[in-house]
């Protein structure tokens, strides 16, 4: 009778988390994201079947597992806005080389080399993801839509932690086999998956709690932003001519204040926040100011991050339209720069304490 080992349950949870992100922020033109979903599900299914007693060649597991770190890095880069053919080709090349090197090590009957390569691929990708998520002044996320930036960085950290945990688990399993303790290896696999499930559940619940938490400081900022006058302009900035960037860094408080004021003027007068694909890179090109300078000015002087600042204008405008206009909530959502209804509802409830529909109902009473 076919068993349902814990790795299969783990694969289902991983697939659920990644699918949830794709559904919330859009799965169109994301081939790497869909590919890595399939690879994670396949790999965990193969591991589960093998430990459940089915005959799955170890070489199959090792070759498919070797491709996962590169594919994970590429898929997250795709979600961060790196959708070029070059990025896709480079990711697939890295995955192919990793699988090929692993296969050649298996043909040469060098088990220690297979273990070393696995540790190198997983630990290397994990450290790269964690560095990209935490490094200050890093331009990797400049192309990311501001509405997804905070969730993207959390996803980078989670993926890096999972890959690092997998590398550690594989290392311990290889030691167990070296000392001729296969039962210990099985216990490590089981314990590792129990810990993995617990960590994933904790991360998911923690993120959900953070999304539900009220943000009074942001509410005050949005209330102030809601008083600005809005003209009826087109909501995208894609066709605007790109201005020449200024390369000289801004250091003084007065210069940073001027940058912040210029940004606020552009957001208020030109309604740049209504572009759902608005990113730091787009803002920098539009204002003619280096991206790092914009981030520095916002973080130091506004008490918010750039995504929070842009979101404050979006939510203020959404609330204004709910109070004064009779358009549908879906139309308001798209008109104010939100890409999905779930994200719009979540952010609105977080700020105002009620859903957009309930907010409108309260106004009508």
C-alpha positions as CSV (number, residue, x, y, z in Angstrom):
1,X,0.0,0.0,0.0
2,X,1.4,3.4,-1.0
3,X,2.3,5.6,2.0
4,X,2.1,9.4,2.2
5,X,5.4,10.4,3.7
6,X,6.1,13.8,5.2
7,X,8.2,15.1,2.2
8,X,5.0,14.9,0.1
9,X,3.2,17.1,2.6
10,X,6.1,19.5,2.6
11,X,6.0,19.7,-1.2
12,X,2.3,20.5,-1.0
13,X,3.0,23.4,1.4
14,X,5.8,24.8,-0.6
15,X,3.7,24.7,-3.7
16,X,0.9,26.4,-1.9
17,X,3.1,29.2,-0.6
18,X,4.6,29.9,-4.1
19,X,1.2,29.6,-5.8
20,X,-0.3,32.0,-3.3
21,X,2.4,34.6,-4.2
22,X,1.9,34.1,-7.9
23,X,-1.9,34.3,-7.6
24,X,-1.7,37.5,-5.5
25,X,0.8,39.3,-7.7
26,X,0.1,37.8,-11.1
27,X,1.5,34.7,-12.8
28,X,1.6,36.0,-16.4
29,X,4.9,35.8,-18.2
30,X,6.6,34.0,-15.3
31,X,7.9,30.8,-16.8
32,X,10.7,30.3,-14.3
33,X,8.3,30.7,-11.4
34,X,6.0,28.0,-12.8
35,X,9.0,25.8,-13.6
36,X,10.4,25.9,-10.1
37,X,7.0,25.1,-8.7
38,X,7.0,21.9,-10.8
39,X,10.5,21.0,-9.8
40,X,9.9,21.5,-6.1
41,X,6.8,19.3,-6.3
42,X,8.6,16.6,-8.3
43,X,11.6,16.5,-6.1
44,X,9.6,16.2,-2.9
45,X,7.3,13.6,-4.4
46,X,10.3,11.5,-5.5
47,X,11.9,11.8,-2.0
48,X,8.6,10.8,-0.5
49,X,8.1,7.8,-2.8
50,X,11.7,6.6,-2.2
51,X,11.3,6.8,1.6
52,X,7.9,5.2,1.3
53,X,9.5,2.1,-0.2
54,X,9.2,2.8,-3.9
55,X,12.2,2.2,-6.2
56,X,13.4,5.6,-7.2
57,X,17.1,5.7,-8.5
58,X,19.3,7.9,-6.3
59,X,20.8,9.5,-9.5
60,X,17.3,10.8,-10.4
61,X,17.0,12.5,-7.1
62,X,20.4,14.0,-7.1
63,X,20.2,15.4,-10.7
64,X,16.8,17.0,-10.2
65,X,17.8,18.4,-6.8
66,X,21.0,20.0,-8.2
67,X,18.9,22.2,-10.5
68,X,16.7,23.6,-7.7
69,X,19.0,26.3,-6.2
70,X,19.6,27.9,-9.6
71,X,15.9,27.7,-10.6
72,X,14.9,29.1,-7.3
73,X,17.2,32.1,-7.6
74,X,16.0,32.7,-11.2
75,X,12.3,32.4,-10.3
76,X,12.7,34.9,-7.5
77,X,14.6,37.2,-9.8
78,X,11.8,37.0,-12.3
79,X,9.3,38.0,-9.6
80,X,11.6,40.9,-8.7
81,X,11.2,42.3,-12.3
82,X,14.1,40.6,-14.1
83,X,12.1,39.1,-17.0
84,X,14.6,39.4,-19.8
85,X,15.6,36.5,-22.1
86,X,19.1,36.9,-20.8
87,X,18.0,36.3,-17.2
88,X,15.9,33.2,-18.3
89,X,18.8,31.8,-20.4
90,X,21.4,32.4,-17.7
91,X,19.2,30.7,-15.0
92,X,18.5,27.6,-17.2
93,X,22.3,27.4,-18.1
94,X,23.2,27.4,-14.4
95,X,20.6,24.7,-13.6
96,X,21.9,22.6,-16.5
97,X,25.5,22.9,-15.5
98,X,24.6,22.0,-11.9
99,X,22.7,18.9,-13.0
100,X,25.4,17.9,-15.5
101,X,28.2,18.2,-12.9
102,X,26.2,16.1,-10.5
103,X,25.5,13.5,-13.1
104,X,29.2,13.3,-14.1
105,X,30.1,12.8,-10.4
106,X,27.6,10.0,-10.2
107,X,29.0,8.3,-13.3
108,X,32.5,8.5,-11.8
109,X,31.1,6.8,-8.6
110,X,32.3,9.7,-6.5
111,X,29.6,10.0,-3.8
112,X,31.7,12.4,-1.8
113,X,31.8,14.7,-4.8
114,X,28.0,14.5,-5.3
115,X,27.6,15.5,-1.6
116,X,30.1,18.4,-1.9
117,X,28.4,19.7,-5.1
118,X,25.0,19.6,-3.4
119,X,26.3,21.5,-0.4
120,X,28.0,24.0,-2.6
121,X,24.9,24.6,-4.8
122,X,22.4,24.9,-2.0
123,X,24.5,26.9,0.5
124,X,25.8,29.2,-2.3
125,X,22.3,30.0,-3.6
126,X,21.0,30.5,0.0
127,X,23.7,33.0,0.9
128,X,23.2,34.9,-2.4
129,X,19.4,35.2,-1.7
130,X,20.0,36.3,1.9
131,X,22.6,38.9,0.8
132,X,20.3,40.3,-2.0
133,X,17.4,40.6,0.5
134,X,19.4,42.4,3.2
135,X,22.1,44.4,1.4
136,X,21.6,48.1,1.7
137,X,21.9,50.1,-1.5
138,X,21.5,47.0,-3.6
139,X,19.9,47.6,-7.0
140,X,18.4,44.1,-7.5
141,X,14.9,45.2,-6.4
142,X,14.8,48.5,-8.3
143,X,12.7,47.0,-11.0
144,X,10.2,45.4,-8.6
145,X,6.7,46.9,-8.4
146,X,6.6,48.8,-5.1
147,X,3.4,47.1,-4.1
148,X,5.1,43.7,-4.0
149,X,8.6,44.8,-2.7
150,X,8.1,44.0,1.0
151,X,6.6,40.6,0.3
152,X,9.3,39.9,-2.2
153,X,12.1,40.5,0.3
154,X,10.4,38.3,2.8
155,X,10.1,35.6,0.2
156,X,13.8,35.9,-0.6
157,X,14.7,35.5,3.1
158,X,12.4,32.5,3.4
159,X,13.8,30.8,0.3
160,X,17.3,31.5,1.5
161,X,16.6,30.0,4.9
162,X,15.0,26.9,3.3
163,X,17.9,26.3,1.0
164,X,20.4,26.7,3.8
165,X,18.4,24.3,5.9
166,X,18.3,21.8,3.1
167,X,22.1,22.1,2.7
168,X,22.6,21.4,6.4
169,X,20.2,18.4,6.3
170,X,21.9,16.9,3.3
171,X,25.3,17.3,5.0
172,X,24.0,15.5,8.1
173,X,22.5,12.7,6.0
174,X,25.8,12.2,4.1
175,X,27.6,11.9,7.5
176,X,25.0,9.3,8.6
177,X,25.7,7.1,5.6
178,X,29.5,7.6,6.0
179,X,29.3,6.0,9.5
180,X,27.0,3.3,8.2
181,X,23.9,4.5,10.0
182,X,21.1,4.4,7.3
183,X,18.4,4.4,10.1
184,X,19.9,7.6,11.4
185,X,19.6,9.1,7.9
186,X,15.9,8.2,7.8
187,X,15.4,9.9,11.1
188,X,17.2,13.0,9.9
189,X,14.9,13.2,6.9
190,X,11.8,12.8,9.0
191,X,13.0,15.3,11.7
192,X,14.1,17.8,9.0
193,X,10.7,17.8,7.4
194,X,9.0,18.2,10.7
195,X,11.1,21.2,11.5
196,X,10.6,22.5,7.9
197,X,6.8,22.3,8.2
198,X,6.9,24.0,11.6
199,X,9.1,26.8,10.2
200,X,6.9,27.3,7.1
201,X,3.8,27.4,9.2
202,X,5.3,29.9,11.6
203,X,6.5,32.1,8.8
204,X,3.1,32.0,7.1
205,X,1.2,32.8,10.3
206,X,3.7,35.6,11.3
207,X,3.3,37.2,7.9
208,X,-0.5,36.9,8.1
209,X,-0.4,38.5,11.5
210,X,1.8,41.4,10.3
211,X,-0.6,42.1,7.5
212,X,-3.6,42.3,9.8
213,X,-1.8,44.6,12.3
214,X,-3.0,48.2,12.3
215,X,-0.5,50.9,11.3
216,X,-1.4,54.1,13.1
217,X,1.6,56.0,11.9
218,X,0.8,55.2,8.3
219,X,-2.8,56.2,8.8
220,X,-1.8,59.7,9.8
221,X,0.5,59.9,6.8
222,X,-2.3,58.8,4.5
223,X,-4.8,61.2,6.0
224,X,-2.4,64.0,5.1
225,X,-1.9,62.7,1.6
226,X,-5.6,62.5,1.1
227,X,-6.0,66.2,1.0
228,X,-4.0,66.8,-2.2
229,X,-5.8,67.8,-5.3
230,X,-5.8,65.2,-8.1
231,X,-6.2,66.0,-11.8
232,X,-7.7,63.5,-14.2
233,X,-4.5,62.2,-15.9
234,X,-3.3,58.9,-17.4
235,X,-2.2,56.5,-14.7
236,X,1.0,55.2,-16.3
237,X,4.4,56.8,-16.8
238,X,5.7,54.3,-19.4
239,X,5.6,56.7,-22.3
240,X,7.1,59.7,-20.5
241,X,10.6,60.7,-21.8
242,X,13.4,59.4,-19.6
243,X,15.3,62.3,-18.0
244,X,19.1,62.3,-17.5
245,X,20.0,60.9,-14.1
246,X,22.1,62.9,-11.7
247,X,25.2,60.9,-10.7
248,X,26.3,63.1,-7.8
249,X,25.3,61.7,-4.4
250,X,23.1,63.8,-2.2
251,X,24.4,64.1,1.3
252,X,23.0,67.1,3.2
253,X,19.6,67.2,5.0
254,X,18.5,70.1,2.9
255,X,19.2,68.3,-0.3
256,X,17.5,65.1,0.9
257,X,14.5,67.3,1.9
258,X,14.4,68.7,-1.6
259,X,14.5,65.2,-3.1
260,X,11.6,64.1,-0.9
261,X,9.6,67.2,-1.8
262,X,10.2,66.7,-5.5
263,X,9.1,63.1,-5.1
264,X,5.9,64.1,-3.3
265,X,5.1,66.8,-5.9
266,X,5.4,64.2,-8.6
267,X,3.2,61.7,-6.8
268,X,0.6,64.3,-6.0
269,X,0.5,66.3,-9.2
270,X,1.3,63.7,-11.8
271,X,-0.4,60.7,-10.0
272,X,2.5,58.4,-10.6
273,X,1.3,56.1,-7.8
274,X,-1.6,55.1,-10.1
275,X,0.8,53.0,-12.2
276,X,0.6,49.5,-10.8
277,X,4.0,48.7,-12.3
278,X,5.7,51.7,-10.6
279,X,9.2,50.8,-9.4
280,X,12.1,52.6,-7.9
281,X,13.9,52.3,-11.2
282,X,11.0,54.1,-13.0
283,X,10.8,56.8,-10.3
284,X,14.6,57.4,-10.6
285,X,14.4,57.8,-14.4
286,X,11.3,60.0,-14.2
287,X,12.8,62.4,-11.6
288,X,16.4,62.3,-12.9
289,X,17.6,61.4,-9.4
290,X,19.7,58.2,-8.5
291,X,17.6,55.4,-7.0
292,X,19.7,55.2,-3.9
293,X,19.2,58.9,-3.2
294,X,15.4,58.6,-3.4
295,X,15.4,55.6,-1.0
296,X,17.7,57.5,1.4
297,X,15.5,60.6,1.4
298,X,12.3,58.7,2.0
299,X,13.7,56.4,4.7
300,X,15.4,59.1,6.6
301,X,12.9,61.9,6.4
302,X,9.4,60.4,6.0
303,X,9.6,57.6,8.6
304,X,8.4,55.1,6.0
305,X,9.8,53.0,3.2
306,X,9.2,54.0,-0.4
307,X,6.6,51.3,-0.9
308,X,4.7,52.5,2.2
309,X,4.9,56.1,1.0
310,X,3.5,55.3,-2.4
311,X,0.9,53.0,-0.9
312,X,-0.2,55.9,1.4
313,X,-1.2,57.9,-1.7
314,X,-2.9,55.0,-3.3
315,X,-5.0,54.3,-0.2
316,X,-5.8,58.0,0.3
317,X,-7.1,58.3,-3.3
318,X,-9.0,55.0,-3.0
319,X,-10.7,56.3,0.1
320,X,-11.5,59.6,-1.6
321,X,-13.1,57.8,-4.6
322,X,-15.1,55.6,-2.3
323,X,-16.5,58.6,-0.5
324,X,-17.1,60.9,-3.5
325,X,-17.6,58.7,-6.6
326,X,-20.0,55.9,-7.6
327,X,-17.6,53.8,-9.6
328,X,-17.2,50.1,-8.6
329,X,-14.6,49.0,-6.1
330,X,-12.8,47.0,-8.7
331,X,-12.5,50.1,-10.9
332,X,-11.2,52.1,-8.0
333,X,-8.7,49.4,-7.2
334,X,-7.2,49.5,-10.7
335,X,-7.4,53.3,-10.9
336,X,-5.3,53.7,-7.8
337,X,-2.5,51.4,-8.7
338,X,-3.4,48.1,-7.0
339,X,-2.8,45.0,-9.1
340,X,-5.0,42.5,-7.3
341,X,-8.2,42.7,-5.2
342,X,-6.7,40.7,-2.4
343,X,-3.8,43.1,-2.0
344,X,-6.1,46.1,-2.1
345,X,-8.5,44.7,0.5
346,X,-5.7,43.6,2.8
347,X,-3.9,47.0,2.7
348,X,-7.2,48.9,3.1
349,X,-8.3,46.9,6.1
350,X,-4.9,47.2,7.6
351,X,-5.1,51.0,7.4
352,X,-8.8,51.8,7.9
353,X,-9.9,48.8,9.9
354,X,-12.8,47.9,7.5
355,X,-13.0,46.6,4.0
356,X,-13.5,49.0,1.1
357,X,-17.2,48.0,0.7
358,X,-17.8,48.5,4.5
359,X,-16.1,51.8,4.3
360,X,-18.4,53.0,1.6
361,X,-21.4,51.6,3.4
362,X,-20.4,53.7,6.5
363,X,-20.2,56.8,4.4
364,X,-23.7,56.2,3.0
365,X,-25.3,55.8,6.4
